[in-house]
Amino acid sequence: QVQLVESGGGLVRPGGSLTLSCAVSGAAFNYRIMAWYRQVPGKEREWISIISSSGDTTDYKEFVKGRFTISRDNTKNTVTLQMNNLGPDDTAVYYCNERRRAVPAHPWGPGTQVTVSL
């Protein structure tokens, strides 16, 4: 069974940066396509970035492209999201999960709260 634990969130000023980390337990991590999602209260959870199993290919939603960078370490079973130039609209709870047609692929982790505010 895959378990996911996100960390690294916090309160940051507009224009600031944060680095989120996702620890993934379970076998075959290096075969899994992983993604970061976020959810704003009152809205559906949405994917914002995807990374291939090898880490060679990434994709981003337009509104984070150029500001966020996804990466992974297949030796440590972790996925990272580097977030720069944060704005108030980035305030959300951030989650990671395997990216499959069925969402969620695995039970959601606790998520990590990111708050961008003065």
MILO-96059 format. One record per residue: residue in three letters; x, y, z of N, C-alpha, C in turn. Coordinates in steps of 0.02 Angstrom, whole numbers, plus 50000, padded with zeros to 5 digits. Atoms other than C-alpha are relative to their C-alpha. Last residue first. Layout:
MILO-96059
ATOM   residu     n_u     n_v     n_w    ca_u    ca_v    ca_w     c_u     c_v     c_w
ATOM      ALA       X       Y       Z       X       Y       Z       X       Y       Z
...
//
This chain:
MILO-96059
ATOM   residu     n_u     n_v     n_w    ca_u    ca_v    ca_w     c_u     c_v     c_w
ATOM      LEU   49956   49949   49970   50076   51997   50201   50003   49992   50075
ATOM      SER   50033   49941   49973   50000   51835   50141   50052   50048   50028
ATOM      VAL   49961   49944   50026   50038   51674   50050   49964   50064   50020
ATOM      THR   50037   49937   49993   49977   51524   50148   50046   50057   49977
ATOM      VAL   49960   49943   50023   50034   51350   50102   49956   50061   50004
ATOM      GLN   50032   49935   50011   49957   51207   50200   50052   50052   49979
ATOM      THR   49963   49949   49965   50031   51034   50181   49973   50068   49981
ATOM      GLY   49990   49937   50034   49932   50881   50136   50042   50047   50041
ATOM      PRO   50028   49944   49962   49876   50747   50257   50004   50067   49963
ATOM      GLY   49964   49986   49939   49903   50608   50131   49969   50059   50035
ATOM      TRP   49964   49937   49992   49771   50559   50006   50038   50002   50065
ATOM      PRO   50029   49956   49951   49726   50377   49984   50042   50063   50009
ATOM      HIS   49990   50028   49932   49802   50309   49825   49967   50047   50049
ATOM      ALA   49972   50067   50011   49768   50335   49639   50009   49963   50066
ATOM      PRO   49929   50007   49991   49654   50479   49683   50023   49929   49987
ATOM      VAL   49974   49955   49949   49597   50504   49553   49957   49995   50062
ATOM      ALA   50043   49995   49941   49575   50366   49427   50033   50044   50052
ATOM      ARG   50064   49978   50026   49668   50400   49264   49950   50008   50058
ATOM      ARG   50033   50052   50038   49830   50390   49358   49934   50027   49974
ATOM      ARG   50045   49976   50052   49952   50515   49430   49975   49941   49960
ATOM      GLU   49985   50028   50065   50026   50453   49592   49949   50025   49950
ATOM      ASN   50029   50066   50011   49992   50571   49732   50026   49974   49934
ATOM      CYS   49969   50037   50055   50053   50734   49806   49964   49933   49994
ATOM      TYR   49997   50073   49993   49954   50859   49905   50041   49970   49944
ATOM      TYR   49965   50034   50054   49955   51047   49931   50008   49926   50017
ATOM      VAL   49969   50060   49973   49830   51140   50037   50028   49961   49942
ATOM      ALA   50037   50063   50010   49800   51311   49963   50032   49946   50043
ATOM      THR   50021   50025   49935   49864   51489   49952   49954   49940   49991
ATOM      ASP   49968   50066   49989   49938   51503   49778   49983   49972   50069
ATOM      ASP   50040   50052   50033   49814   51642   49737   50031   49930   50007
ATOM      PRO   50057   50019   49959   49901   51752   49866   49957   49944   49969
ATOM      GLY   50051   49948   49993   50059   51749   49762   49942   49976   50042
ATOM      LEU   50067   50020   49978   50218   51647   49764   49955   50061   50006
ATOM      ASN   50043   49944   50017   50368   51703   49663   49927   49984   50018
ATOM      ASN   49971   49934   49997   50450   51533   49681   49947   50052   49981
ATOM      MET   50049   49948   50019   50386   51360   49721   50032   50068   50011
ATOM      GLN   49970   49935   49985   50502   51210   49722   49954   50054   49974
ATOM      LEU   50029   49945   50039   50398   51052   49723   50032   50065   50025
ATOM      THR   49991   49932   49974   50487   50895   49779   49966   50050   49954
ATOM      VAL   50016   49953   50053   50448   50711   49758   50001   50069   50030
ATOM      THR   50028   49935   49985   50528   50582   49870   49986   50039   49936
ATOM      ASN   50073   50002   50005   50563   50397   49863   49968   50066   50019
ATOM      LYS   50028   49983   49935   50742   50420   49923   49924   49996   50001
ATOM      THR   49962   50037   49949   50836   50337   49781   49972   50011   50070
ATOM      ASN   50022   50069   49999   50704   50389   49656   50041   49957   50049
ATOM      ASP   49940   50038   49984   50733   50572   49696   49978   49927   50008
ATOM      ARG   50007   50061   49960   50602   50678   49614   50068   49969   50012
ATOM      SER   49943   50046   50008   50580   50850   49540   49988   49939   50043
ATOM      ILE   50009   50066   49969   50443   50977   49512   50062   49958   49987
ATOM      THR   49959   50052   50030   50481   51160   49478   49990   49935   50038
ATOM      PHE   49994   50061   49961   50359   51302   49509   50043   49950   49961
ATOM      ARG   49991   49982   49929   50370   51482   49445   50013   49938   50043
ATOM      GLY   49949   49948   49992   50393   51464   49258   50013   50020   50071
ATOM      LYS   49943   50009   50045   50230   51370   49238   50048   50058   50006
ATOM      VAL   49940   50009   49959   50120   51391   49390   50063   49993   49957
ATOM      PHE   49994   49948   49949   49967   51467   49305   50058   49990   50048
ATOM      GLU   49975   49936   50026   49991   51365   49147   50013   50050   50056
ATOM      LYS   50055   49957   50018   49973   51199   49234   50027   50069   49984
ATOM      TYR   50026   49953   49952   50136   51108   49232   49936   50032   49974
ATOM      ASP   50054   49959   50028   50217   50961   49148   49971   50042   50055
ATOM      THR   50043   49965   49952   50376   50865   49178   49947   50039   49962
ATOM      THR   50054   49960   50030   50478   50737   49083   49957   50030   50055
ATOM      ASP   49978   49965   50060   50646   50664   49128   49949   50047   49971
ATOM      GLY   49985   49931   49985   50603   50621   49308   50019   50040   49938
ATOM      SER   49928   49990   50001   50616   50436   49275   50020   50070   50020
ATOM      SER   49969   50047   49952   50438   50398   49328   50076   50010   50003
ATOM      SER   49997   50069   50023   50373   50553   49240   50038   49956   50050
ATOM      ILE   49932   50020   50017   50335   50712   49334   50000   49926   49981
ATOM      ILE   49991   50072   50008   50170   50802   49346   50072   49987   49982
ATOM      SER   49936   50019   50031   50124   50976   49406   50006   49924   50000
ATOM      ILE   49964   49941   50023   49967   51072   49454   50066   49983   49968
ATOM      TRP   49928   50012   50008   49837   50939   49481   50032   50063   49975
ATOM      GLU   49978   50002   50070   49672   50999   49544   50074   49986   49997
ATOM      ARG   49928   50011   50002   49573   50976   49705   50021   49994   49927
ATOM      GLU   49975   50068   50008   49401   51047   49682   50076   49998   50003
ATOM      LYS   49986   50019   50069   49354   51216   49751   50025   49928   49998
ATOM      GLY   50057   49987   50043   49268   51277   49909   50011   49981   49927
ATOM      PRO   50066   50012   49970   49428   51291   50006   49944   50018   49952
ATOM      VAL   50021   49940   49967   49577   51291   49887   49931   49987   50030
ATOM      GLN   50072   49989   49989   49649   51124   49842   49990   50064   50040
ATOM      ARG   50017   49953   49947   49817   51082   49770   49925   50011   50003
ATOM      TYR   50067   49972   50006   49891   50938   49674   49993   50056   50052
ATOM      TRP   50021   49956   49946   50068   50879   49646   49931   50028   49983
ATOM      ALA   50027   49933   50012   50097   50734   49531   49990   50037   50065
ATOM      MET   50023   49964   49940   50190   50571   49518   49977   50070   49982
ATOM      ILE   50005   49930   50020   50212   50445   49377   49969   50037   50059
ATOM      ARG   50062   49962   49993   50257   50284   49464   50008   50071   49972
ATOM      TYR   50043   50014   50057   50389   50160   49408   49938   50045   49998
ATOM      ASN   49966   49977   50061   50527   50227   49522   49961   49982   49937
ATOM      PHE   50006   49927   50008   50410   50212   49670   50028   50022   49933
ATOM      ALA   50003   49979   50071   50397   50025   49642   49992   50075   49991
ATOM      ALA   49954   50025   50051   50358   49976   49821   49992   50036   49933
ATOM      GLY   50028   50051   50043   50276   50072   49958   50048   49984   49944
ATOM      SER   49982   50067   49979   50311   50233   50049   49966   49950   49955
ATOM      VAL   50044   50052   50026   50311   50404   49969   50025   49932   50024
ATOM      ALA   49969   50065   49988   50382   50557   50054   49951   49945   49982
ATOM      CYS   50048   50054   49992   50323   50719   49977   50039   49935   50009
ATOM      SER   49973   50067   50009   50422   50879   49993   49945   49948   50012
ATOM      LEU   50041   50054   49973   50373   51059   49971   50032   49933   49985
ATOM      THR   49986   50065   50030   50498   51198   49945   49959   49947   50036
ATOM      LEU   50005   50057   49956   50440   51375   49977   50019   49937   49962
ATOM      SER   49991   50068   50025   50475   51542   49899   49990   49949   50055
ATOM      GLY   49954   50047   49965   50428   51723   49924   50000   49931   49969
ATOM      GLY   49934   49997   50031   50352   51849   49805   50049   49952   50030
ATOM      PRO   50003   49999   50073   50201   51873   49917   50069   50011   49970
ATOM      ARG   50023   49937   50029   50249   51837   50096   49996   49995   49925
ATOM      VAL   49947   49965   50037   50261   51659   50161   49970   50064   49972
ATOM      LEU   50022   49933   50016   50164   51557   50288   50059   50037   49966
ATOM      GLY   49993   49948   49950   50199   51373   50290   49972   50065   49976
ATOM      GLY   50043   49941   50006   50215   51215   50190   50012   50050   50055
ATOM      GLY   49965   49942   50026   50364   51099   50192   49958   50063   49992
ATOM      SER   49972   49954   49950   50284   50931   50213   50029   50060   49965
ATOM      GLU   49976   49937   50026   50181   50800   50121   50027   50043   50058
ATOM      VAL   49996   49951   49947   50161   50620   50176   50033   50063   49972
ATOM      LEU   49973   49936   50022   50101   50488   50056   50000   50049   50058
ATOM      GLN   50017   49946   49953   50067   50305   50087   50039   50062   49981
ATOM      VAL   49962   49938   50005   50064   50172   49953   49974   50050   50051
ATOM      GLN   50042   49941   50000   50000   50000   50000   50044   50062   50000
//
